[in-house]
Amino acid sequence: MLAGRHVGAVMIVDGEALVGILTERDVVFRVVAPGLDPAATAVAAVMTPKPHTTSPDVPFGSALAVMHEKGFRHMPVIENGKPVGIVSARSAMDPELEDFAAEALRREHYRAQHG
């Protein structure tokens, strides 16, 4: 599915509830590297369960700052308990967006130190 859609991650849902995320890194490190058979490996066994999420009202730069701090490249967007999209680090390839994310991180750090 990842290759067919030319994406680096898919959200895994049960009904309308997000239960995990499967990324290309999950496939490489949890399926390919240990030599598992991709055709016989259940997604549930190799996905990242209960991933960090964001909501549509969170500024893009803040979501990118969290992704950078936590070390992941994709973060599902949840609205009213339902997945509605995904933020990708690829979306931040524009240098102006990188500056925006850095500024958001600086502001967050300042607020944490100065209340």
C-alpha positions, 0 to 999 in steps of 0.5 A: 500500500505504501509503494502503491500510493507513493507515501511514507506512512499509513494510519491504521484504524479500527472502525474510525479509531486510530490504533497505529501508524505503519511507516516505511521505517517500520517496514525496513527495521521491523520486517526487512532487517530481521528477515520476516516474510512481508506477505506473512507478517501482520501489520499489527505486529510491526506498526507503531501503536498509539502514535503521537497525534495532533489536531487541526487547530495546532499550528503546523510549526508546532507539530513539526517541532514535536516531530523533531523533538520526538524523532519521528517523521509522520504524525496523524491529525485527529479531529473529534476522535477520528483521523483526518490527515497526517503531517509529514516531515516532507511537508517541511522541505521548504526552508521557510517552513523550517524557519517557522518550525524553529521559531515555534520551538524557540517560543515553546522553550522560552515559555517553558523557562519564563512561564 
